[in-house]
Amino acid sequence: MATSDADDSLRIIAPFGLDDLFGMMVRRNPARASAEIYRRRVADKRYPERWPRVTVIHE
């Protein structure tokens, strides 16, 4: 995930490294979310609908 801060600097959040980011993969970070929360979040955010080239990794 990449976001811009108030000062227009870019902040990259890539807990699994940049390979997933540039490979357009979404996967659960077990330190932050349970499998159930991850599934719900993926459904709520509709990643495949919004970004058809994104691969969602289901564990």
Phi and psi restraints in degrees (range 20) as a CNS / XPLOR table:
assign (resid 1 and name C) (resid 2 and name N)
       (resid 2 and name CA) (resid 2 and name C) 1.0 -126.5 20.0 2
assign (resid 2 and name N) (resid 2 and name CA)
       (resid 2 and name C) (resid 3 and name N) 1.0 134.9 20.0 2
assign (resid 2 and name C) (resid 3 and name N)
       (resid 3 and name CA) (resid 3 and name C) 1.0 -133.3 20.0 2
assign (resid 3 and name N) (resid 3 and name CA)
       (resid 3 and name C) (resid 4 and name N) 1.0 158.0 20.0 2
assign (resid 3 and name C) (resid 4 and name N)
       (resid 4 and name CA) (resid 4 and name C) 1.0 -106.3 20.0 2
assign (resid 4 and name N) (resid 4 and name CA)
       (resid 4 and name C) (resid 5 and name N) 1.0 138.8 20.0 2
assign (resid 4 and name C) (resid 5 and name N)
       (resid 5 and name CA) (resid 5 and name C) 1.0 -86.6 20.0 2
assign (resid 5 and name N) (resid 5 and name CA)
       (resid 5 and name C) (resid 6 and name N) 1.0 174.9 20.0 2
assign (resid 5 and name C) (resid 6 and name N)
       (resid 6 and name CA) (resid 6 and name C) 1.0 -56.9 20.0 2
assign (resid 6 and name N) (resid 6 and name CA)
       (resid 6 and name C) (resid 7 and name N) 1.0 -31.0 20.0 2
assign (resid 6 and name C) (resid 7 and name N)
       (resid 7 and name CA) (resid 7 and name C) 1.0 -90.4 20.0 2
assign (resid 7 and name N) (resid 7 and name CA)
       (resid 7 and name C) (resid 8 and name N) 1.0 15.8 20.0 2
assign (resid 7 and name C) (resid 8 and name N)
       (resid 8 and name CA) (resid 8 and name C) 1.0 67.8 20.0 2
assign (resid 8 and name N) (resid 8 and name CA)
       (resid 8 and name C) (resid 9 and name N) 1.0 13.3 20.0 2
assign (resid 8 and name C) (resid 9 and name N)
       (resid 9 and name CA) (resid 9 and name C) 1.0 -79.3 20.0 2
assign (resid 9 and name N) (resid 9 and name CA)
       (resid 9 and name C) (resid 10 and name N) 1.0 154.3 20.0 2
assign (resid 9 and name C) (resid 10 and name N)
       (resid 10 and name CA) (resid 10 and name C) 1.0 -98.0 20.0 2
assign (resid 10 and name N) (resid 10 and name CA)
       (resid 10 and name C) (resid 11 and name N) 1.0 132.3 20.0 2
assign (resid 10 and name C) (resid 11 and name N)
       (resid 11 and name CA) (resid 11 and name C) 1.0 -118.3 20.0 2
assign (resid 11 and name N) (resid 11 and name CA)
       (resid 11 and name C) (resid 12 and name N) 1.0 124.8 20.0 2
assign (resid 11 and name C) (resid 12 and name N)
       (resid 12 and name CA) (resid 12 and name C) 1.0 -107.2 20.0 2
assign (resid 12 and name N) (resid 12 and name CA)
       (resid 12 and name C) (resid 13 and name N) 1.0 128.3 20.0 2
assign (resid 12 and name C) (resid 13 and name N)
       (resid 13 and name CA) (resid 13 and name C) 1.0 -112.5 20.0 2
assign (resid 13 and name N) (resid 13 and name CA)
       (resid 13 and name C) (resid 14 and name N) 1.0 109.3 20.0 2
assign (resid 13 and name C) (resid 14 and name N)
       (resid 14 and name CA) (resid 14 and name C) 1.0 -140.6 20.0 2
assign (resid 14 and name N) (resid 14 and name CA)
       (resid 14 and name C) (resid 15 and name N) 1.0 78.1 20.0 2
assign (resid 14 and name C) (resid 15 and name N)
       (resid 15 and name CA) (resid 15 and name C) 1.0 -62.0 20.0 2
assign (resid 15 and name N) (resid 15 and name CA)
       (resid 15 and name C) (resid 16 and name N) 1.0 -19.8 20.0 2
assign (resid 15 and name C) (resid 16 and name N)
       (resid 16 and name CA) (resid 16 and name C) 1.0 -109.1 20.0 2
assign (resid 16 and name N) (resid 16 and name CA)
       (resid 16 and name C) (resid 17 and name N) 1.0 16.2 20.0 2
assign (resid 16 and name C) (resid 17 and name N)
       (resid 17 and name CA) (resid 17 and name C) 1.0 93.2 20.0 2
assign (resid 17 and name N) (resid 17 and name CA)
       (resid 17 and name C) (resid 18 and name N) 1.0 171.6 20.0 2
assign (resid 17 and name C) (resid 18 and name N)
       (resid 18 and name CA) (resid 18 and name C) 1.0 -75.7 20.0 2
assign (resid 18 and name N) (resid 18 and name CA)
       (resid 18 and name C) (resid 19 and name N) 1.0 -19.0 20.0 2
assign (resid 18 and name C) (resid 19 and name N)
       (resid 19 and name CA) (resid 19 and name C) 1.0 -57.8 20.0 2
assign (resid 19 and name N) (resid 19 and name CA)
       (resid 19 and name C) (resid 20 and name N) 1.0 -45.3 20.0 2
assign (resid 19 and name C) (resid 20 and name N)
       (resid 20 and name CA) (resid 20 and name C) 1.0 -65.7 20.0 2
assign (resid 20 and name N) (resid 20 and name CA)
       (resid 20 and name C) (resid 21 and name N) 1.0 -41.0 20.0 2
assign (resid 20 and name C) (resid 21 and name N)
       (resid 21 and name CA) (resid 21 and name C) 1.0 -61.2 20.0 2
assign (resid 21 and name N) (resid 21 and name CA)
       (resid 21 and name C) (resid 22 and name N) 1.0 -52.3 20.0 2
assign (resid 21 and name C) (resid 22 and name N)
       (resid 22 and name CA) (resid 22 and name C) 1.0 -74.3 20.0 2
assign (resid 22 and name N) (resid 22 and name CA)
       (resid 22 and name C) (resid 23 and name N) 1.0 -23.0 20.0 2
assign (resid 22 and name C) (resid 23 and name N)
       (resid 23 and name CA) (resid 23 and name C) 1.0 -83.8 20.0 2
assign (resid 23 and name N) (resid 23 and name CA)
       (resid 23 and name C) (resid 24 and name N) 1.0 -0.1 20.0 2
assign (resid 23 and name C) (resid 24 and name N)
       (resid 24 and name CA) (resid 24 and name C) 1.0 57.8 20.0 2
assign (resid 24 and name N) (resid 24 and name CA)
       (resid 24 and name C) (resid 25 and name N) 1.0 50.5 20.0 2
assign (resid 24 and name C) (resid 25 and name N)
       (resid 25 and name CA) (resid 25 and name C) 1.0 -115.4 20.0 2
assign (resid 25 and name N) (resid 25 and name CA)
       (resid 25 and name C) (resid 26 and name N) 1.0 139.9 20.0 2
assign (resid 25 and name C) (resid 26 and name N)
       (resid 26 and name CA) (resid 26 and name C) 1.0 -115.4 20.0 2
assign (resid 26 and name N) (resid 26 and name CA)
       (resid 26 and name C) (resid 27 and name N) 1.0 127.2 20.0 2
assign (resid 26 and name C) (resid 27 and name N)
       (resid 27 and name CA) (resid 27 and name C) 1.0 -142.8 20.0 2
assign (resid 27 and name N) (resid 27 and name CA)
       (resid 27 and name C) (resid 28 and name N) 1.0 160.8 20.0 2
assign (resid 27 and name C) (resid 28 and name N)
       (resid 28 and name CA) (resid 28 and name C) 1.0 -72.5 20.0 2
assign (resid 28 and name N) (resid 28 and name CA)
       (resid 28 and name C) (resid 29 and name N) 1.0 138.1 20.0 2
assign (resid 28 and name C) (resid 29 and name N)
       (resid 29 and name CA) (resid 29 and name C) 1.0 -96.9 20.0 2
assign (resid 29 and name N) (resid 29 and name CA)
       (resid 29 and name C) (resid 30 and name N) 1.0 104.9 20.0 2
assign (resid 29 and name C) (resid 30 and name N)
       (resid 30 and name CA) (resid 30 and name C) 1.0 -62.4 20.0 2
assign (resid 30 and name N) (resid 30 and name CA)
       (resid 30 and name C) (resid 31 and name N) 1.0 -19.3 20.0 2
assign (resid 30 and name C) (resid 31 and name N)
       (resid 31 and name CA) (resid 31 and name C) 1.0 -76.1 20.0 2
assign (resid 31 and name N) (resid 31 and name CA)
       (resid 31 and name C) (resid 32 and name N) 1.0 -16.0 20.0 2
assign (resid 31 and name C) (resid 32 and name N)
       (resid 32 and name CA) (resid 32 and name C) 1.0 -114.6 20.0 2
assign (resid 32 and name N) (resid 32 and name CA)
       (resid 32 and name C) (resid 33 and name N) 1.0 -25.8 20.0 2
assign (resid 32 and name C) (resid 33 and name N)
       (resid 33 and name CA) (resid 33 and name C) 1.0 -149.2 20.0 2
assign (resid 33 and name N) (resid 33 and name CA)
       (resid 33 and name C) (resid 34 and name N) 1.0 142.6 20.0 2
assign (resid 33 and name C) (resid 34 and name N)
       (resid 34 and name CA) (resid 34 and name C) 1.0 -72.1 20.0 2
assign (resid 34 and name N) (resid 34 and name CA)
       (resid 34 and name C) (resid 35 and name N) 1.0 167.1 20.0 2
assign (resid 34 and name C) (resid 35 and name N)
       (resid 35 and name CA) (resid 35 and name C) 1.0 -60.3 20.0 2
assign (resid 35 and name N) (resid 35 and name CA)
       (resid 35 and name C) (resid 36 and name N) 1.0 -39.8 20.0 2
assign (resid 35 and name C) (resid 36 and name N)
       (resid 36 and name CA) (resid 36 and name C) 1.0 -65.4 20.0 2
assign (resid 36 and name N) (resid 36 and name CA)
       (resid 36 and name C) (resid 37 and name N) 1.0 -45.5 20.0 2
assign (resid 36 and name C) (resid 37 and name N)
       (resid 37 and name CA) (resid 37 and name C) 1.0 -62.6 20.0 2
assign (resid 37 and name N) (resid 37 and name CA)
       (resid 37 and name C) (resid 38 and name N) 1.0 -40.7 20.0 2
assign (resid 37 and name C) (resid 38 and name N)
       (resid 38 and name CA) (resid 38 and name C) 1.0 -61.3 20.0 2
assign (resid 38 and name N) (resid 38 and name CA)
       (resid 38 and name C) (resid 39 and name N) 1.0 -47.5 20.0 2
assign (resid 38 and name C) (resid 39 and name N)
       (resid 39 and name CA) (resid 39 and name C) 1.0 -59.5 20.0 2
assign (resid 39 and name N) (resid 39 and name CA)
       (resid 39 and name C) (resid 40 and name N) 1.0 -43.0 20.0 2
assign (resid 39 and name C) (resid 40 and name N)
       (resid 40 and name CA) (resid 40 and name C) 1.0 -65.0 20.0 2
assign (resid 40 and name N) (resid 40 and name CA)
       (resid 40 and name C) (resid 41 and name N) 1.0 -42.2 20.0 2
assign (resid 40 and name C) (resid 41 and name N)
       (resid 41 and name CA) (resid 41 and name C) 1.0 -64.5 20.0 2
assign (resid 41 and name N) (resid 41 and name CA)
       (resid 41 and name C) (resid 42 and name N) 1.0 -43.1 20.0 2
assign (resid 41 and name C) (resid 42 and name N)
       (resid 42 and name CA) (resid 42 and name C) 1.0 -61.7 20.0 2
assign (resid 42 and name N) (resid 42 and name CA)
       (resid 42 and name C) (resid 43 and name N) 1.0 -42.3 20.0 2
assign (resid 42 and name C) (resid 43 and name N)
       (resid 43 and name CA) (resid 43 and name C) 1.0 -65.6 20.0 2
assign (resid 43 and name N) (resid 43 and name CA)
       (resid 43 and name C) (resid 44 and name N) 1.0 -43.9 20.0 2
assign (resid 43 and name C) (resid 44 and name N)
       (resid 44 and name CA) (resid 44 and name C) 1.0 -64.5 20.0 2
assign (resid 44 and name N) (resid 44 and name CA)
       (resid 44 and name C) (resid 45 and name N) 1.0 -39.9 20.0 2
assign (resid 44 and name C) (resid 45 and name N)
       (resid 45 and name CA) (resid 45 and name C) 1.0 -82.3 20.0 2
assign (resid 45 and name N) (resid 45 and name CA)
       (resid 45 and name C) (resid 46 and name N) 1.0 -15.4 20.0 2
assign (resid 45 and name C) (resid 46 and name N)
       (resid 46 and name CA) (resid 46 and name C) 1.0 52.4 20.0 2
assign (resid 46 and name N) (resid 46 and name CA)
       (resid 46 and name C) (resid 47 and name N) 1.0 47.7 20.0 2
assign (resid 46 and name C) (resid 47 and name N)
       (resid 47 and name CA) (resid 47 and name C) 1.0 -52.3 20.0 2
assign (resid 47 and name N) (resid 47 and name CA)
       (resid 47 and name C) (resid 48 and name N) 1.0 -51.0 20.0 2
assign (resid 47 and name C) (resid 48 and name N)
       (resid 48 and name CA) (resid 48 and name C) 1.0 -61.5 20.0 2
assign (resid 48 and name N) (resid 48 and name CA)
       (resid 48 and name C) (resid 49 and name N) 1.0 -33.0 20.0 2
assign (resid 48 and name C) (resid 49 and name N)
       (resid 49 and name CA) (resid 49 and name C) 1.0 -72.0 20.0 2
assign (resid 49 and name N) (resid 49 and name CA)
       (resid 49 and name C) (resid 50 and name N) 1.0 -41.2 20.0 2
assign (resid 49 and name C) (resid 50 and name N)
       (resid 50 and name CA) (resid 50 and name C) 1.0 -77.2 20.0 2
assign (resid 50 and name N) (resid 50 and name CA)
       (resid 50 and name C) (resid 51 and name N) 1.0 -36.6 20.0 2
assign (resid 50 and name C) (resid 51 and name N)
       (resid 51 and name CA) (resid 51 and name C) 1.0 -132.7 20.0 2
assign (resid 51 and name N) (resid 51 and name CA)
       (resid 51 and name C) (resid 52 and name N) 1.0 86.3 20.0 2
assign (resid 51 and name C) (resid 52 and name N)
       (resid 52 and name CA) (resid 52 and name C) 1.0 -58.0 20.0 2
assign (resid 52 and name N) (resid 52 and name CA)
       (resid 52 and name C) (resid 53 and name N) 1.0 -25.2 20.0 2
assign (resid 52 and name C) (resid 53 and name N)
       (resid 53 and name CA) (resid 53 and name C) 1.0 -85.6 20.0 2
assign (resid 53 and name N) (resid 53 and name CA)
       (resid 53 and name C) (resid 54 and name N) 1.0 -4.3 20.0 2
assign (resid 53 and name C) (resid 54 and name N)
       (resid 54 and name CA) (resid 54 and name C) 1.0 -76.6 20.0 2
assign (resid 54 and name N) (resid 54 and name CA)
       (resid 54 and name C) (resid 55 and name N) 1.0 138.0 20.0 2
assign (resid 54 and name C) (resid 55 and name N)
       (resid 55 and name CA) (resid 55 and name C) 1.0 -102.9 20.0 2
assign (resid 55 and name N) (resid 55 and name CA)
       (resid 55 and name C) (resid 56 and name N) 1.0 122.0 20.0 2
assign (resid 55 and name C) (resid 56 and name N)
       (resid 56 and name CA) (resid 56 and name C) 1.0 -95.4 20.0 2
assign (resid 56 and name N) (resid 56 and name CA)
       (resid 56 and name C) (resid 57 and name N) 1.0 121.3 20.0 2
assign (resid 56 and name C) (resid 57 and name N)
       (resid 57 and name CA) (resid 57 and name C) 1.0 -89.9 20.0 2
assign (resid 57 and name N) (resid 57 and name CA)
       (resid 57 and name C) (resid 58 and name N) 1.0 117.2 20.0 2
assign (resid 57 and name C) (resid 58 and name N)
       (resid 58 and name CA) (resid 58 and name C) 1.0 -102.3 20.0 2
assign (resid 58 and name N) (resid 58 and name CA)
       (resid 58 and name C) (resid 59 and name N) 1.0 128.7 20.0 2
